[in-house]
Amino acid sequence: MNQRQYQNELLDPSQVVVCIIDEQPQMFFGAQSNDRESVMNAAVALAKAAKVFNIPVILSTVAAQTFSGPLYSKLQEVFPDQKPIDRTSLNAWEDKNFRDAVTATGRKKILIAGLWTEVCVTLPALSALADGYDVYAVTDASAGSSIQAHEMAVLRMTQAGVKPITWQAALLEMQRDWANKDTYKPVTQVVTEHGGAYGVGLEYAESMVPANQQS
């Protein structure tokens, strides 16, 4: 398989590592491009999606003790025993511990989300891309310091070859087939909890199944 074919493959959970970067209070304070509650919801949903498919997740913070505060608590609750990699560098890829953690997974497709899009997502995304990784920016689990900052960051990344995606699109792409029963229930649970109107619809449909079977 050539590099182009590999990069155009649909997401396979066995090839993916998820990086969630700097989803911290101080960074949320400055996030202006998206509704903060929606971004937090998407970030937690992405973390849960990774857990469903046994995808390794790299959690990272910047200056947690001195400036930015701890990782968003609901994210930490998904991985209660995992200590985020704290850094001083703006570009997580330039932190040896972070880069080594990604390399150790042996996986070459990275789903990356963080605050802010124009710095903490764009810089490591471009660096990982340059190192031969296939990189996806999870845009709804990220936010910038302004609408323009977020949009220009996504544009810059896509022009370089990073692929934009949303958490729910990634989740459903990895599920691929509702006949995959091992992950069916946990996937629909994530959608019910975080998928908004689609989640409400799923919950309704499931509640109607017994009635439909009896009729």
C-alpha positions in Angstrom: 0.0 0.0 0.0 1.4 3.4 -0.9 1.4 6.4 1.3 -1.5 8.1 -0.6 -3.7 5.0 -0.2 -2.9 4.8 3.5 -3.8 8.4 4.1 -7.1 8.0 2.3 -8.2 4.9 4.3 -11.2 5.2 6.6 -10.3 5.3 10.2 -9.5 2.0 11.7 -9.3 2.0 15.6 -6.3 -0.2 15.5 -4.3 2.4 13.7 -5.4 5.5 15.7 -4.0 7.4 18.7 -5.9 10.3 20.2 -4.2 13.4 21.6 -6.1 15.8 23.8 -4.1 18.9 24.5 -4.5 21.8 27.0 -8.2 21.5 27.7 -7.7 23.5 30.9 -9.6 26.3 32.6 -7.2 29.2 31.7 -7.4 28.1 28.0 -11.2 27.8 28.1 -11.4 31.4 29.5 -9.8 32.7 26.3 -11.7 30.4 23.9 -14.0 32.6 21.9 -14.7 30.8 18.6 -17.2 28.2 19.8 -19.6 27.8 22.6 -17.5 26.6 25.5 -20.0 24.1 26.7 -20.2 22.5 23.3 -16.4 22.2 23.1 -16.2 20.6 26.5 -19.0 18.2 25.5 -17.2 17.3 22.3 -13.9 16.8 24.1 -15.4 14.4 26.6 -17.2 12.6 23.8 -14.0 12.1 21.9 -12.3 10.7 25.0 -15.2 8.3 25.5 -15.1 7.3 21.9 -11.4 6.4 22.2 -12.2 4.4 25.3 -14.9 2.4 23.5 -12.5 1.3 20.8 -9.5 0.8 23.2 -7.6 3.6 21.4 -4.6 4.9 23.3 -5.1 8.5 24.5 -2.4 11.0 25.2 -3.5 13.7 27.6 -1.4 16.8 27.9 -1.5 20.1 29.8 0.7 23.2 29.7 1.9 24.9 32.9 -0.8 23.2 34.9 0.6 24.2 38.3 1.5 27.8 37.5 -0.9 29.2 35.0 -3.5 27.1 33.2 -4.9 24.8 35.9 -5.6 21.1 35.8 -7.1 19.2 32.9 -10.9 19.7 32.5 -12.3 17.5 35.3 -14.9 15.6 33.2 -12.1 14.6 30.8 -10.0 13.4 33.6 -12.9 11.4 34.9 -12.8 9.3 31.7 -9.3 8.3 32.5 -9.0 8.7 36.3 -5.7 6.9 36.7 -3.9 8.7 33.8 -1.7 11.6 34.6 -1.5 14.2 31.8 1.9 15.0 30.4 2.6 18.6 31.6 4.7 20.8 29.4 6.2 24.2 29.1 6.3 24.2 25.3 3.5 25.7 23.2 4.0 22.9 20.6 3.3 19.6 22.3 5.3 17.8 19.6 8.5 19.6 20.8 8.0 18.1 24.3 10.0 14.8 24.4 7.7 13.1 26.8 4.7 13.8 24.7 6.3 12.8 21.4 7.7 9.6 23.0 4.3 8.7 24.3 2.8 9.0 20.8 5.7 7.1 19.2 5.4 4.3 21.8 1.8 3.5 20.6 3.2 2.5 17.2 0.2 4.1 15.5 0.5 6.5 12.6 -3.0 8.1 12.5 -3.4 10.9 15.1 -6.7 12.5 16.1 -5.9 15.7 17.8 -8.0 18.2 19.7 -7.1 21.1 22.0 -7.2 24.7 23.1 -6.4 26.9 21.3 -6.8 25.7 17.7 -4.4 28.2 16.3 -1.5 27.1 18.6 -2.0 24.0 20.6 -3.6 22.1 17.8 -2.0 23.6 14.7 1.6 23.4 15.9 1.7 19.7 16.9 -0.5 18.8 14.0 1.9 20.3 11.4 4.9 18.9 13.2 3.5 15.4 13.3 2.5 15.7 9.7 6.1 16.6 8.8 7.2 13.5 10.7 5.1 11.2 8.5 1.9 10.9 10.6 -1.6 11.0 9.1 -3.2 13.8 11.2 -6.9 14.6 11.9 -7.9 17.8 13.7 -11.1 17.3 15.7 -12.5 20.7 15.1 -15.6 20.7 17.4 -13.5 19.5 20.4 -11.1 22.5 19.8 -11.6 26.2 19.9 -9.6 29.3 19.1 -9.2 32.7 20.7 -11.5 34.1 18.1 -13.7 32.8 15.3 -11.2 34.0 12.7 -8.3 32.4 14.6 -10.0 29.1 14.7 -11.1 29.2 11.0 -7.7 30.3 9.8 -6.0 27.6 11.9 -8.3 24.9 10.3 -7.6 26.4 6.9 -3.9 26.4 7.4 -3.9 22.8 8.6 -6.1 21.5 5.8 -3.9 23.3 3.2 -0.9 21.4 4.7 -2.7 18.0 4.6 -4.3 17.7 8.0 -7.8 16.3 7.8 -10.7 18.1 9.7 -13.2 15.9 11.4 -15.8 16.1 14.2 -15.9 13.7 17.2 -19.2 12.1 16.1 -18.0 11.6 12.5 -14.9 9.8 13.9 -16.9 7.7 16.3 -19.3 6.5 13.6 -16.6 6.0 11.0 -14.8 3.7 13.5 -18.1 1.8 14.3 -18.7 1.4 10.5 -21.4 -1.2 10.9 -24.2 -1.4 13.4 -23.8 -5.2 13.2 -20.5 -4.8 15.1 -22.2 -5.8 18.3 -19.0 -5.6 20.5 -19.1 -1.8 20.3 -22.8 -1.2 19.4 -24.1 -0.5 22.9 -21.1 1.7 24.1 -21.2 3.7 20.9 -24.9 4.4 21.1 -24.4 5.3 24.8 -21.8 7.9 23.9 -24.1 9.3 21.2 -27.1 9.3 23.6 -25.0 11.2 26.2 -23.2 13.7 23.9 -24.9 13.6 20.5 -27.6 16.3 21.0 -30.6 15.8 18.8 -29.2 12.6 17.3 -28.7 11.2 20.8 -32.3 12.0 21.7 -33.4 10.3 18.5 -31.4 7.2 19.3 -32.8 7.0 22.8 -36.3 7.4 21.4 -35.8 4.7 18.7 -34.4 2.3 21.3 -37.4 2.9 23.6 -39.7 2.0 20.7 -38.1 -1.2 19.7 -39.9 -3.4 22.3 -43.2 -1.9 21.3 -42.5 -2.4 17.6 -41.5 -6.1 18.3 -44.8 -6.7 20.1 -47.0 -5.2 17.4 
